[in-house]
Amino acid sequence: MLSMKELPANNFKPHKGEIFMKEICFAGGCFWGVEKYMSMLSGVKKTQTGYANGTIENPTYEQVCKEDTGYAEVVKVHYDPEQISLTFLLERFFEVIDPTSVNEQGEDVGEQYRTGIYYVDTEDEAVVKGALILLGESLDKPVAVEVKKLECYYPAEEYHQEYLDKNPTGYCHINLEMFAKASQAVDEVTANRSAEQKELKKELNAIQYEVTQNGATEAPFQNEYFDNFKAGIYVDITTGEPLFVSTDKFESGCGWPSFSKPISQKLVKELEDLSYGRERVEIRTKESDIHLGHVFDDGPEELGGVRYCINSAALRFVEKEDMTEEGYAHLLPLVK
């Protein structure tokens, strides 16, 4: 059994010939239902109920329920990122919890039943926090989902593992219709990925890949260019195609890079986005078809009234003094 101090960054390593899997922990009330729900998603390879981020070693179910241990009932999810993305997992998780409820889900009440997302890979933090920001914008009450690194974890007792498979009539706070929905859910974006897109995994870091290929949103105020106002251009992180100019960048207070317009409307395309219970307009590149962000009609009137809210992870910044060397000299007149 791993002690709290011995938990490695990723303790699920593939054997020779085995696909690489990622892991993350979800807390959303009684772990019986969450485990069953997550196990039904295509691309999830293994689930395990357990206890996360408490203060004692080797906790028992009784201690977690009756003593002040600080643990949350969680489900550790091992998934194949080639079949299901973290963004898709988060969206499915949000469908079966009340993200505004504090220490309560359904009939489950207590600190151990709090909602939380505990990441193993540090780079996943930005994706999780970005998703929660978007979720919160569609809610009337504050989001109460804890987001922390998985600092310690212990598997729950054997009788808690796959509990609803062993006890089909057992208690569950998740609507039965959601299990049927989970069994049919397919991450089509990931499933239909081209060979070229898969190759990008070798070139991009985790947040860049999740944003550009899976439509994730990075955390506000925790990204590379939100407060960058140097002179230069912003190019497609995957192709180098120039997209935005610093001249058109402005401080919007939203925590992401904001532009009044792209270099040319021919470079981007707009798509309807109904995720997270909102109606938004997604912006993607025409050439590489990567996700950039969204466009809103709340920009400064003197700049046209439009705000292109773009993820830093989809961009690379080229400073004005480097533009000639990198082949962008023809765009220098645009940089004021």
Residue frames as qw, qx, qy, qz and C-alpha x, y, z in Angstrom:
[[0.000, 0.888, 0.459, 0.000, 0.00, 0.00, 0.00],
 [0.400, 0.491, -0.036, 0.773, 1.37, 3.42, -0.92],
 [0.320, -0.564, -0.442, 0.619, 1.86, 5.85, 1.93],
 [0.163, 0.936, 0.264, -0.168, 0.87, 9.49, 1.60],
 [0.171, -0.817, 0.367, 0.410, 4.49, 10.53, 1.06],
 [0.447, -0.223, 0.775, 0.387, 5.22, 7.84, -1.53],
 [0.590, 0.623, 0.495, -0.135, 2.50, 8.50, -4.08],
 [0.420, -0.122, 0.452, 0.777, 4.26, 9.11, -7.43],
 [0.249, 0.343, -0.142, -0.894, 3.09, 11.54, -10.09],
 [0.764, 0.202, -0.280, -0.546, 1.61, 8.67, -12.08],
 [0.395, -0.353, 0.831, -0.168, 1.53, 5.22, -10.51],
 [0.811, 0.325, 0.453, -0.177, -0.13, 3.46, -13.44],
 [0.031, 0.630, -0.598, -0.495, 2.68, 2.78, -15.89],
 [0.870, 0.336, -0.117, -0.340, 2.12, 0.69, -19.01],
 [0.737, -0.274, 0.578, 0.219, 3.87, -2.62, -19.47],
 [0.116, -0.324, 0.675, 0.652, 5.64, -3.41, -22.72],
 [0.043, -0.222, -0.833, -0.505, 3.13, -3.40, -25.56],
 [0.076, -0.664, -0.701, 0.249, 0.39, -1.82, -23.41],
 [0.137, 0.750, 0.269, 0.589, -1.24, 1.46, -24.37],
 [0.226, 0.079, -0.415, 0.878, -0.42, 4.47, -22.28],
 [0.298, -0.712, -0.607, -0.192, -3.19, 5.47, -19.90],
 [0.023, 0.427, -0.272, 0.862, -3.79, 8.59, -17.87],
 [0.397, -0.471, -0.765, 0.192, -5.51, 8.84, -14.50],
 [0.132, -0.363, 0.123, -0.914, -7.56, 11.32, -12.53],
 [0.138, -0.310, -0.867, 0.366, -9.85, 11.13, -9.50],
 [0.285, -0.427, -0.304, -0.803, -13.45, 12.33, -9.31],
 [0.061, -0.228, -0.786, 0.571, -15.42, 12.93, -6.11],
 [0.336, -0.182, -0.301, -0.874, -19.16, 13.36, -6.42],
 [0.757, -0.270, 0.130, -0.580, -21.08, 11.95, -3.48],
 [0.840, -0.203, 0.494, -0.092, -21.25, 8.22, -2.84],
 [0.008, 0.565, -0.697, -0.442, -18.53, 6.59, -4.93],
 [0.543, 0.166, 0.823, -0.008, -20.66, 3.57, -5.84],
 [0.527, 0.740, 0.391, -0.150, -22.63, 5.45, -8.48],
 [0.147, 0.879, -0.335, -0.305, -19.76, 7.55, -9.77],
 [0.344, -0.382, 0.825, 0.234, -17.67, 4.41, -10.24],
 [0.562, 0.371, 0.740, 0.017, -20.41, 2.66, -12.19],
 [0.389, 0.875, 0.164, -0.237, -21.06, 5.72, -14.35],
 [0.015, 0.804, -0.509, -0.306, -17.43, 6.32, -15.21],
 [0.470, -0.209, 0.840, 0.173, -16.79, 2.65, -15.96],
 [0.595, 0.530, 0.601, -0.056, -19.45, 2.76, -18.69],
 [0.264, 0.877, -0.143, -0.375, -17.76, 5.49, -20.72],
 [0.890, 0.383, 0.069, 0.237, -16.00, 4.29, -23.84],
 [0.421, 0.702, -0.314, 0.481, -12.27, 4.84, -23.42],
 [0.454, -0.639, 0.466, -0.410, -12.26, 4.38, -19.65],
 [0.634, 0.278, -0.722, -0.012, -10.20, 1.23, -19.06],
 [0.543, -0.195, -0.724, 0.377, -10.24, 0.87, -15.30],
 [0.315, -0.690, 0.020, -0.651, -12.01, 2.39, -12.30],
 [0.556, -0.141, -0.704, 0.419, -11.40, 2.02, -8.59],
 [0.391, -0.839, -0.199, -0.322, -13.18, 3.46, -5.57],
 [0.657, -0.016, -0.408, 0.634, -10.99, 4.96, -2.89],
 [0.335, -0.881, -0.251, 0.221, -10.23, 7.77, -0.48],
 [0.573, 0.481, 0.032, 0.663, -8.26, 10.89, -1.43],
 [0.178, 0.558, -0.141, 0.798, -6.42, 13.78, 0.19],
 [0.652, -0.699, -0.237, -0.175, -6.95, 13.09, 3.87],
 [0.104, -0.822, 0.439, -0.348, -4.76, 13.31, 6.95],
 [0.669, -0.414, 0.600, -0.147, -4.26, 9.73, 8.19],
 [0.196, 0.380, -0.844, -0.323, -2.72, 6.62, 6.65],
 [0.205, -0.095, -0.965, -0.131, -4.72, 3.55, 5.61],
 [0.423, -0.019, 0.302, -0.854, -8.17, 4.96, 6.42],
 [0.131, 0.268, 0.954, 0.014, -11.15, 2.64, 6.74],
 [0.140, -0.518, -0.567, -0.625, -14.64, 3.37, 5.47],
 [0.465, -0.714, -0.509, 0.123, -15.83, 3.81, 9.03],
 [0.448, -0.436, -0.086, 0.776, -13.09, 6.35, 9.78],
 [0.140, 0.155, 0.403, 0.891, -13.81, 8.32, 6.62],
 [0.286, -0.588, -0.592, -0.472, -17.53, 8.45, 7.46],
 [0.567, -0.725, -0.390, -0.002, -17.37, 9.04, 11.21],
 [0.598, -0.534, -0.045, 0.596, -14.05, 10.72, 11.98],
 [0.174, 0.950, -0.062, -0.251, -12.46, 13.98, 10.97],
 [0.768, -0.134, 0.435, 0.451, -9.98, 12.51, 8.45],
 [0.096, 0.682, -0.240, -0.684, -10.40, 15.02, 5.62],
 [0.266, -0.048, 0.856, 0.440, -10.80, 12.28, 3.03],
 [0.583, 0.336, -0.066, -0.737, -13.18, 12.39, 0.09],
 [0.736, 0.169, 0.656, -0.003, -14.81, 9.34, -1.44],
 [0.248, 0.659, -0.407, -0.582, -13.39, 9.26, -4.95],
 [0.907, 0.287, 0.307, 0.026, -13.22, 7.18, -8.08],
 [0.249, -0.579, 0.559, 0.540, -9.82, 6.82, -9.70],
 [0.764, 0.580, 0.203, -0.195, -10.30, 6.70, -13.46],
 [0.410, -0.361, 0.634, 0.547, -7.68, 5.22, -15.79],
 [0.625, 0.675, 0.297, -0.257, -8.43, 6.21, -19.37],
 [0.637, 0.104, 0.462, 0.608, -6.93, 5.97, -22.80],
 [0.054, 0.674, 0.031, -0.736, -6.46, 9.55, -24.10],
 [0.007, -0.143, 0.719, 0.680, -6.48, 8.18, -27.65],
 [0.132, -0.411, -0.863, -0.263, -10.13, 7.20, -27.14],
 [0.276, -0.845, -0.450, -0.086, -11.49, 9.75, -24.67],
 [0.316, 0.519, -0.207, 0.767, -10.19, 13.18, -23.77],
 [0.238, -0.238, -0.606, 0.721, -10.02, 14.83, -20.37],
 [0.246, 0.031, -0.050, -0.968, -12.36, 17.52, -21.65],
 [0.596, -0.167, -0.598, -0.509, -14.97, 14.90, -22.55],
 [0.504, -0.229, -0.766, 0.325, -14.57, 13.20, -19.15],
 [0.066, -0.142, -0.389, 0.908, -15.10, 16.49, -17.35],
 [0.420, -0.054, -0.263, -0.867, -18.24, 17.26, -19.32],
 [0.635, -0.224, -0.704, -0.227, -19.70, 13.85, -18.46],
 [0.390, -0.194, -0.674, 0.596, -18.81, 14.26, -14.78],
 [0.114, 0.034, 0.169, -0.978, -20.55, 17.63, -14.61],
 [0.515, -0.177, -0.508, -0.668, -23.74, 15.99, -15.87],
 [0.689, -0.330, -0.644, -0.045, -24.11, 13.79, -12.78],
 [0.424, -0.287, -0.505, 0.695, -23.26, 16.20, -9.97],
 [0.071, -0.956, -0.266, -0.103, -24.65, 19.39, -8.51],
 [0.632, 0.295, -0.186, 0.692, -21.51, 21.52, -8.86],
 [0.107, -0.637, 0.111, -0.755, -22.87, 24.20, -6.49],
 [0.793, -0.534, -0.196, -0.216, -23.64, 21.90, -3.57],
 [0.053, 0.663, -0.630, 0.400, -21.26, 21.98, -0.59],
 [0.103, -0.236, 0.910, -0.326, -20.53, 18.62, 1.06],
 [0.579, 0.266, 0.618, -0.460, -23.74, 17.10, -0.29],
 [0.297, 0.199, -0.684, -0.636, -24.85, 15.10, -3.33],
 [0.588, -0.260, -0.675, -0.361, -28.31, 13.56, -3.34],
 [0.734, -0.625, -0.172, -0.204, -28.90, 11.99, 0.07],
 [0.801, -0.037, -0.252, 0.542, -25.16, 11.89, 0.81],
 [0.136, -0.941, 0.026, -0.307, -24.19, 14.56, 3.33],
 [0.747, -0.583, 0.142, 0.286, -20.77, 15.18, 4.88],
 [0.039, -0.820, 0.441, 0.364, -17.28, 16.38, 4.02],
 [0.459, -0.198, 0.819, 0.281, -16.42, 12.97, 2.57],
 [0.488, 0.550, 0.669, 0.106, -19.16, 13.50, -0.03],
 [0.057, 0.776, -0.089, -0.622, -17.83, 16.82, -1.32],
 [0.771, 0.613, 0.151, 0.088, -17.37, 17.29, -5.04],
 [0.295, -0.780, 0.426, 0.351, -13.81, 17.41, -6.23],
 [0.838, 0.528, -0.109, 0.091, -11.40, 16.73, -9.06],
 [0.552, -0.697, 0.411, 0.199, -7.94, 15.54, -8.04],
 [0.700, 0.670, -0.241, -0.052, -5.41, 15.54, -10.85],
 [0.880, -0.266, 0.206, 0.336, -2.25, 13.46, -11.12],
 [0.588, 0.300, 0.238, 0.712, -0.62, 15.20, -14.09],
 [0.195, -0.520, -0.213, 0.804, 0.14, 18.81, -13.16],
 [0.003, 0.063, -0.455, -0.888, -0.63, 19.98, -16.69],
 [0.167, -0.488, -0.812, -0.271, -4.23, 18.81, -16.26],
 [0.168, -0.511, -0.506, 0.674, -4.86, 21.49, -13.64],
 [0.078, 0.279, -0.181, -0.940, -5.29, 24.26, -16.21],
 [0.280, -0.165, -0.761, -0.562, -7.79, 22.19, -18.23],
 [0.299, -0.488, -0.796, 0.197, -9.86, 21.38, -15.13],
 [0.120, -0.509, -0.320, 0.790, -9.93, 24.96, -13.88],
 [0.126, 0.139, -0.412, -0.892, -10.79, 26.27, -17.33],
 [0.295, -0.312, -0.832, -0.350, -13.71, 23.84, -17.61],
 [0.262, -0.550, -0.675, 0.417, -15.03, 24.91, -14.21],
 [0.018, -0.342, -0.011, 0.940, -14.87, 28.58, -15.22],
 [0.269, -0.052, -0.612, -0.742, -17.04, 27.82, -18.25],
 [0.342, -0.416, -0.843, -0.013, -19.41, 25.72, -16.16],
 [0.203, -0.464, -0.500, 0.703, -19.76, 28.48, -13.58],
 [0.074, 0.140, -0.214, -0.964, -20.77, 31.03, -16.21],
 [0.412, -0.230, -0.661, -0.584, -23.96, 29.05, -16.85],
 [0.458, -0.412, -0.754, 0.229, -24.93, 28.72, -13.16],
 [0.245, -0.825, -0.179, -0.477, -26.77, 31.00, -10.75],
 [0.673, -0.726, 0.137, -0.016, -24.69, 29.96, -7.72],
 [0.017, 0.774, -0.630, -0.062, -20.92, 29.67, -7.20],
 [0.830, 0.209, -0.517, -0.026, -19.17, 26.46, -8.24],
 [0.576, -0.648, 0.420, -0.267, -18.20, 24.39, -5.18],
 [0.974, 0.172, -0.109, 0.102, -15.99, 21.78, -6.83],
 [0.499, -0.745, 0.376, 0.233, -12.62, 21.34, -5.15],
 [0.784, 0.577, -0.181, 0.138, -9.64, 21.18, -7.51],
 [0.405, -0.772, 0.490, 0.010, -6.37, 19.90, -6.06],
 [0.424, 0.473, -0.770, -0.062, -3.44, 17.69, -6.92],
 [0.915, -0.255, -0.273, -0.149, -3.89, 14.10, -5.76],
 [0.062, -0.733, 0.578, -0.354, -1.65, 14.19, -2.69],
 [0.189, -0.212, 0.934, -0.215, -2.59, 10.84, -1.21],
 [0.736, 0.063, -0.296, -0.606, -4.89, 8.00, -2.19],
 [0.251, -0.181, 0.931, -0.196, -5.92, 4.64, -0.72],
 [0.396, -0.137, -0.754, -0.506, -8.18, 2.07, -2.43],
 [0.642, -0.290, 0.217, -0.676, -11.47, 1.45, -0.67],
 [0.528, -0.166, 0.809, -0.197, -12.29, -1.95, 0.81],
 [0.071, -0.030, 0.887, 0.455, -12.97, -4.75, -1.68],
 [0.168, 0.541, 0.816, -0.116, -16.74, -4.78, -1.07],
 [0.161, 0.768, 0.133, -0.606, -16.88, -1.17, -2.34],
 [0.069, -0.361, 0.659, 0.656, -15.27, -2.10, -5.65],
 [0.291, -0.077, -0.726, -0.618, -17.83, -2.39, -8.51],
 [0.224, 0.109, 0.736, -0.629, -20.50, -2.30, -5.81],
 [0.598, 0.338, 0.129, -0.715, -23.46, -1.71, -8.11],
 [0.549, 0.299, -0.708, -0.327, -22.42, -4.61, -10.34],
 [0.222, 0.020, -0.931, 0.291, -22.50, -6.86, -7.28],
 [0.060, 0.473, 0.709, -0.519, -25.63, -5.21, -5.87],
 [0.119, 0.350, 0.552, 0.747, -27.80, -3.99, -8.78],
 [0.292, -0.768, -0.494, -0.285, -30.52, -2.73, -6.43],
 [0.539, -0.351, -0.326, 0.693, -28.07, -0.90, -4.19],
 [0.025, -0.889, -0.246, 0.385, -28.34, 2.81, -3.37],
 [0.504, 0.139, 0.315, 0.792, -27.26, 5.28, -6.04],
 [0.030, 0.695, 0.264, -0.668, -27.77, 9.04, -6.17],
 [0.027, 0.312, -0.534, -0.786, -27.27, 9.16, -9.96],
 [0.700, 0.347, 0.138, -0.609, -30.34, 9.02, -12.18],
 [0.735, 0.023, 0.665, 0.128, -30.60, 5.66, -13.95],
 [0.617, 0.764, 0.189, -0.012, -31.07, 7.42, -17.27],
 [0.021, 0.896, -0.429, -0.115, -27.55, 8.78, -16.96],
 [0.577, -0.316, 0.738, 0.151, -26.11, 5.27, -16.93],
 [0.694, 0.492, 0.516, 0.096, -27.84, 4.53, -20.21],
 [0.309, 0.948, -0.065, -0.040, -26.52, 7.79, -21.61],
 [0.311, -0.731, 0.587, 0.155, -22.99, 6.93, -20.46],
 [0.706, -0.015, 0.690, 0.157, -23.11, 3.57, -22.21],
 [0.600, 0.669, 0.399, 0.185, -23.85, 5.35, -25.50],
 [0.036, -0.964, 0.130, 0.230, -21.47, 8.29, -25.06],
 [0.826, 0.168, 0.199, 0.500, -18.60, 8.45, -27.53],
 [0.189, -0.764, 0.151, 0.599, -15.97, 11.15, -27.73],
 [0.736, 0.596, 0.303, 0.109, -16.33, 11.61, -31.48],
 [0.153, 0.945, -0.288, -0.024, -13.65, 14.28, -31.66],
 [0.365, -0.589, 0.719, 0.050, -11.05, 11.87, -30.31],
 [0.763, 0.132, 0.632, -0.019, -12.45, 8.81, -32.06],
 [0.661, 0.697, 0.255, 0.106, -12.23, 10.48, -35.48],
 [0.240, -0.847, 0.313, 0.356, -8.77, 11.92, -34.98],
 [0.750, 0.631, -0.199, 0.011, -6.52, 11.87, -38.03],
 [0.880, -0.039, -0.113, 0.460, -3.00, 10.50, -38.11],
 [0.332, 0.552, -0.097, 0.759, -1.70, 14.07, -38.45],
 [0.449, -0.722, 0.039, -0.525, -3.55, 15.14, -35.31],
 [0.916, -0.389, -0.054, 0.079, -2.20, 12.19, -33.34],
 [0.735, 0.266, -0.124, 0.611, 1.30, 13.08, -34.49],
 [0.023, -0.771, 0.077, -0.632, 0.89, 16.50, -32.90],
 [0.777, -0.620, -0.087, -0.063, 1.03, 14.85, -29.49],
 [0.828, -0.062, -0.045, 0.556, 4.76, 14.55, -29.94],
 [0.359, 0.431, 0.060, 0.826, 5.11, 18.26, -30.69],
 [0.303, -0.654, -0.067, -0.690, 2.68, 19.91, -28.27],
 [0.007, 0.147, -0.789, 0.596, 2.58, 19.89, -24.50],
 [0.007, -0.373, -0.916, 0.147, -0.51, 18.55, -22.72],
 [0.155, 0.643, 0.403, -0.632, -2.44, 21.81, -22.40],
 [0.182, 0.451, -0.433, -0.759, -1.66, 22.83, -25.99],
 [0.128, -0.034, -0.929, -0.346, -2.92, 19.50, -27.27],
 [0.028, 0.478, 0.822, -0.308, -6.04, 19.48, -25.08],
 [0.179, 0.630, 0.160, -0.739, -6.97, 23.00, -26.17],
 [0.228, 0.448, -0.506, -0.701, -6.23, 22.77, -29.89],
 [0.265, 0.062, -0.900, -0.340, -7.41, 19.20, -30.52],
 [0.218, -0.384, -0.887, 0.136, -10.08, 18.62, -27.85],
 [0.151, -0.683, -0.351, -0.623, -11.58, 22.08, -27.52],
 [0.550, -0.524, -0.486, 0.432, -10.53, 22.61, -23.91],
 [0.005, 0.910, 0.005, 0.415, -10.26, 26.02, -22.27],
 [0.567, 0.123, -0.505, 0.639, -7.18, 26.88, -20.23],
 [0.374, -0.676, -0.492, 0.400, -7.45, 28.57, -16.83],
 [0.158, 0.912, 0.111, 0.361, -7.79, 32.36, -16.88],
 [0.207, -0.911, 0.301, -0.192, -4.92, 34.48, -15.57],
 [0.687, -0.445, 0.565, 0.108, -2.74, 31.36, -15.56],
 [0.812, 0.429, 0.324, 0.226, -1.76, 31.28, -19.22],
 [0.661, -0.073, 0.165, 0.728, 1.19, 32.59, -21.16],
 [0.263, 0.266, 0.305, 0.876, -0.13, 35.59, -23.07],
 [0.143, -0.795, -0.589, -0.030, -3.09, 37.08, -21.19],
 [0.249, -0.915, -0.058, 0.312, -0.91, 39.96, -19.93],
 [0.585, -0.115, 0.400, 0.696, 1.57, 40.10, -22.81],
 [0.314, 0.895, 0.255, -0.190, 1.44, 43.45, -24.61],
 [0.386, -0.450, 0.488, 0.640, 4.74, 43.39, -26.44],
 [0.508, 0.612, -0.207, -0.569, 4.75, 44.31, -30.12],
 [0.118, -0.262, 0.921, 0.264, 4.53, 41.36, -32.49],
 [0.662, 0.043, -0.409, -0.626, 2.23, 38.76, -33.97],
 [0.603, -0.168, 0.704, -0.336, 0.50, 35.63, -32.68],
 [0.459, 0.319, -0.691, -0.459, 0.70, 32.55, -34.89],
 [0.924, -0.102, -0.170, -0.327, -0.97, 29.13, -34.98],
 [0.504, -0.601, 0.615, -0.078, 0.96, 26.89, -32.56],
 [0.830, 0.060, 0.552, 0.049, 0.66, 23.94, -34.96],
 [0.698, 0.544, 0.338, 0.321, 1.43, 25.53, -38.34],
 [0.422, -0.276, 0.067, 0.861, 2.96, 28.94, -37.73],
 [0.132, 0.614, 0.522, 0.578, 0.22, 30.66, -39.72],
 [0.082, 0.025, -0.285, 0.955, -0.12, 34.29, -38.54],
 [0.166, -0.585, -0.788, -0.095, -3.50, 34.92, -36.89],
 [0.239, -0.918, -0.313, 0.036, -3.47, 38.03, -34.69],
 [0.431, 0.517, -0.172, 0.720, -1.44, 41.22, -34.28],
 [0.388, -0.320, -0.534, 0.680, -0.48, 42.87, -31.00],
 [0.061, -0.103, -0.104, -0.987, -1.95, 46.12, -32.33],
 [0.554, -0.310, -0.436, -0.638, -5.41, 44.55, -32.06],
 [0.562, -0.251, -0.733, 0.290, -4.88, 43.09, -28.56],
 [0.231, -0.604, 0.103, -0.756, -6.57, 44.78, -25.62],
 [0.060, 0.058, -0.831, 0.551, -7.03, 44.27, -21.89],
 [0.503, -0.364, -0.510, -0.595, -10.50, 42.83, -21.34],
 [0.399, -0.419, 0.529, -0.621, -10.10, 41.66, -17.74],
 [0.918, -0.021, -0.123, -0.377, -11.25, 38.15, -18.64],
 [0.638, -0.514, 0.572, 0.036, -7.86, 36.49, -18.05],
 [0.766, 0.211, 0.517, 0.320, -7.35, 35.30, -21.64],
 [0.232, -0.181, 0.371, 0.881, -5.75, 37.07, -24.63],
 [0.356, 0.717, 0.536, -0.269, -8.37, 39.31, -26.24],
 [0.267, -0.081, 0.469, 0.838, -8.26, 40.72, -29.76],
 [0.403, 0.485, 0.181, -0.755, -10.61, 43.04, -31.65],
 [0.802, 0.508, -0.056, -0.310, -10.12, 41.07, -34.87],
 [0.842, -0.100, 0.389, 0.360, -7.90, 38.50, -36.61],
 [0.236, -0.382, 0.452, 0.771, -5.38, 39.54, -39.27],
 [0.359, 0.084, -0.541, -0.756, -7.97, 38.38, -41.82],
 [0.731, 0.001, 0.357, -0.582, -11.42, 36.87, -41.47],
 [0.792, 0.368, -0.417, -0.251, -10.35, 34.37, -44.12],
 [0.250, 0.427, -0.819, 0.292, -8.04, 32.73, -41.57],
 [0.193, -0.012, 0.814, -0.548, -10.79, 31.67, -39.14],
 [0.401, -0.303, -0.679, -0.536, -14.21, 30.09, -39.11],
 [0.367, -0.217, 0.451, -0.784, -17.10, 30.38, -36.67],
 [0.436, -0.159, -0.866, -0.189, -19.09, 27.43, -35.33],
 [0.610, -0.549, -0.071, -0.567, -22.05, 27.12, -32.96],
 [0.355, 0.167, -0.815, 0.428, -21.03, 25.85, -29.50],
 [0.625, -0.512, -0.215, -0.549, -23.75, 24.66, -27.10],
 [0.660, -0.044, -0.655, 0.367, -21.48, 23.06, -24.49],
 [0.253, -0.117, -0.564, 0.778, -21.78, 23.83, -20.77],
 [0.020, 0.692, 0.690, -0.213, -25.41, 24.88, -21.19],
 [0.008, -0.713, 0.002, 0.701, -24.54, 28.06, -23.09],
 [0.663, 0.669, 0.293, 0.163, -24.87, 29.39, -26.61],
 [0.296, -0.744, 0.308, 0.514, -21.48, 30.58, -27.82],
 [0.703, 0.698, -0.120, -0.062, -19.59, 31.03, -31.05],
 [0.799, -0.350, 0.326, 0.365, -16.44, 28.95, -31.35],
 [0.336, 0.853, -0.334, -0.217, -13.46, 30.20, -33.35],
 [0.858, -0.122, 0.421, 0.266, -11.27, 27.70, -35.22],
 [0.066, -0.561, 0.519, 0.641, -8.57, 28.10, -37.84],
 [0.782, 0.470, -0.029, -0.409, -9.57, 27.33, -41.40],
 [0.483, 0.586, -0.647, -0.070, -6.26, 25.78, -42.42],
 [0.211, 0.260, -0.899, 0.281, -5.38, 23.54, -39.48],
 [0.629, -0.432, -0.473, -0.440, -8.88, 23.34, -37.93],
 [0.423, -0.092, -0.688, 0.583, -7.60, 23.83, -34.37],
 [0.316, -0.822, -0.472, -0.028, -9.73, 25.26, -31.60],
 [0.320, 0.425, -0.189, 0.825, -8.70, 28.82, -30.72],
 [0.010, -0.184, -0.569, 0.801, -11.42, 30.07, -28.39],
 [0.134, 0.689, 0.712, -0.014, -14.67, 32.00, -28.71],
 [0.137, 0.252, 0.167, 0.943, -15.91, 35.33, -30.04],
 [0.110, -0.644, -0.657, 0.377, -18.21, 37.66, -28.11],
 [0.170, 0.709, 0.337, 0.596, -19.97, 40.93, -28.86],
 [0.458, -0.853, -0.215, 0.126, -18.80, 42.67, -25.69],
 [0.659, 0.038, 0.029, 0.750, -15.59, 44.24, -27.00],
 [0.132, -0.524, -0.116, 0.834, -14.80, 47.97, -26.87],
 [0.486, 0.762, 0.397, -0.160, -17.08, 49.93, -29.19],
 [0.113, 0.881, -0.303, -0.345, -14.17, 52.02, -30.43],
 [0.180, -0.419, 0.843, 0.284, -12.49, 48.79, -31.60],
 [0.400, 0.051, -0.721, -0.563, -15.57, 47.38, -33.31],
 [0.684, -0.253, 0.207, -0.652, -17.45, 45.90, -30.37],
 [0.946, 0.069, -0.297, -0.109, -16.11, 42.35, -30.84],
 [0.369, -0.681, 0.619, -0.133, -13.88, 40.34, -28.49],
 [0.829, 0.254, -0.496, -0.040, -11.94, 37.35, -29.80],
 [0.598, -0.621, 0.444, -0.242, -11.20, 35.44, -26.58],
 [0.770, 0.438, -0.464, -0.011, -8.31, 33.15, -27.46],
 [0.888, -0.436, 0.073, 0.122, -6.43, 30.47, -25.55],
 [0.086, -0.830, 0.525, 0.166, -2.71, 31.18, -25.16],
 [0.635, -0.218, 0.734, 0.106, -2.09, 27.46, -25.65],
 [0.708, 0.551, 0.436, 0.076, -3.27, 27.72, -29.26],
 [0.323, 0.940, -0.065, 0.088, -0.79, 30.48, -30.06],
 [0.742, -0.178, -0.002, 0.646, 2.91, 31.24, -30.34],
 [0.020, 0.974, 0.077, -0.213, 4.06, 34.83, -30.01],
 [0.711, 0.246, 0.133, 0.645, 6.70, 36.24, -32.34],
 [0.240, -0.749, -0.124, 0.605, 8.22, 39.53, -31.19],
 [0.430, 0.884, 0.046, -0.178, 8.50, 42.36, -33.70],
 [0.040, -0.793, 0.571, 0.210, 12.29, 42.25, -33.79],
 [0.445, -0.197, 0.864, 0.128, 12.18, 38.52, -34.68],
 [0.680, 0.519, 0.366, -0.366, 9.53, 38.71, -37.41],
 [0.458, 0.733, -0.409, -0.293, 11.91, 39.26, -40.31],
 [0.052, -0.453, 0.890, -0.004, 14.15, 36.36, -39.32],
 [0.431, 0.119, 0.862, -0.240, 11.14, 34.05, -38.95],
 [0.153, 0.216, 0.778, 0.570, 9.65, 34.99, -42.32],
 [0.006, 0.757, 0.642, -0.119, 6.95, 37.43, -41.27],
 [0.273, -0.220, 0.074, 0.934, 8.54, 40.67, -42.56],
 [0.060, -0.362, -0.575, -0.731, 5.54, 41.33, -44.82],
 [0.400, -0.696, -0.588, -0.096, 3.38, 41.78, -41.71],
 [0.442, -0.182, -0.300, 0.826, 5.60, 44.40, -40.06],
 [0.083, -0.298, -0.176, -0.935, 3.40, 47.32, -41.30],
 [0.563, -0.534, -0.518, -0.362, 0.54, 45.88, -39.20],
 [0.666, -0.423, -0.436, 0.432, 2.53, 46.06, -35.98],
 [0.070, 0.786, 0.010, 0.615, 2.30, 49.56, -34.53]]
